[in-house]
């Protein structure tokens, strides 16, 4: 049987923050600059996430007959790209 955690110990180790504690709090970048690095203009302007693709896609909702969708999926991985190519060629 697993040992039950002691709620009093949990409260001692991680007490609820008071307004005074929140007022004294500092950003992690200030407290641990070696880990988080200094805040500079370059880090503030650094883009986040994945770079944009030159051929970005647009998400849509499309209703297809189940048998049509099953046939495309049966062609294996990459079926959505192949479907997009067929649609592009037909336009």
Wavefront OBJ file of the C-alpha trace (Angstrom):
o trace
v 0.000 0.000 0.000
v 1.309 3.470 -0.883
v 2.257 5.796 1.934
v -0.191 8.686 2.252
v 1.331 12.189 2.045
v 1.387 14.224 5.236
v -0.725 17.346 4.527
v 0.990 19.348 7.309
v 4.410 18.680 5.769
v 3.153 19.696 2.322
v 1.868 22.998 3.704
v 5.205 23.662 5.468
v 7.237 22.943 2.315
v 4.971 24.903 -0.033
v 3.001 27.511 1.934
v 0.249 29.580 0.354
v 1.592 32.912 -0.917
v 0.642 36.034 0.980
v 0.280 39.522 -0.525
v 3.632 40.474 1.022
v 5.358 37.473 -0.582
v 3.883 38.338 -3.977
v 5.046 41.961 -3.626
v 8.627 40.807 -2.884
v 8.725 38.298 -5.777
v 11.197 38.926 -8.608
v 11.361 37.453 -12.119
v 13.401 34.271 -12.524
v 15.615 36.130 -15.021
v 16.702 38.467 -12.194
v 17.209 35.772 -9.585
v 18.909 33.170 -11.812
v 20.570 35.061 -14.708
v 22.993 32.199 -15.446
v 20.076 29.887 -16.232
v 17.599 32.283 -17.840
v 20.058 34.845 -19.244
v 19.816 38.614 -18.938
v 16.813 40.401 -20.377
v 17.982 42.257 -23.476
v 16.291 43.896 -26.431
v 17.246 40.883 -28.545
v 15.596 38.396 -26.183
v 12.434 40.512 -25.970
v 12.098 40.633 -29.765
v 13.035 36.993 -30.352
v 10.196 35.222 -32.185
v 8.642 32.284 -30.393
v 7.597 28.946 -31.799
v 8.117 27.333 -35.136
v 9.312 29.483 -38.079
v 6.649 30.333 -40.645
v 6.702 28.228 -43.786
v 6.881 30.051 -47.119
v 3.936 27.896 -48.224
v 1.736 28.206 -45.147
v -1.521 26.299 -45.030
v -4.997 27.310 -43.914
v -7.093 25.039 -41.717
v -10.615 24.409 -43.031
v -13.512 22.143 -42.252
v -14.521 19.898 -45.136
v -17.296 17.312 -45.184
v -16.519 14.286 -47.353
v -18.331 11.004 -47.922
v -16.898 8.308 -45.589
v -15.865 6.039 -48.461
v -13.941 8.864 -50.179
v -12.069 9.695 -46.996
v -11.352 6.013 -46.340
v -9.812 5.643 -49.816
v -7.506 8.639 -49.272
v -6.440 7.389 -45.834
v -5.798 3.908 -47.263
v -3.057 5.381 -49.461
v -0.913 5.732 -46.332
v 0.937 8.540 -44.580
v 0.959 11.814 -46.474
v -2.586 11.387 -47.775
v -3.528 14.963 -46.860
v -0.610 16.381 -48.843
v -1.490 14.188 -51.833
v -5.122 15.318 -51.582
v -3.996 18.970 -51.501
v -1.834 18.389 -54.591
v -4.739 16.846 -56.511
v -6.973 19.770 -55.542
v -4.266 22.270 -56.564
v -3.838 20.591 -59.970
v -7.593 20.552 -60.618
v -8.010 24.297 -60.079
l 1 2 3 4 5 6 7 8 9 10 11 12 13 14 15 16 17 18 19 20 21 22 23 24 25 26 27 28 29 30 31 32 33 34 35 36 37 38 39 40 41 42 43 44 45 46 47 48 49 50 51 52 53 54 55 56 57 58 59 60 61 62 63 64 65 66 67 68 69 70 71 72 73 74 75 76 77 78 79 80 81 82 83 84 85 86 87 88 89 90 91
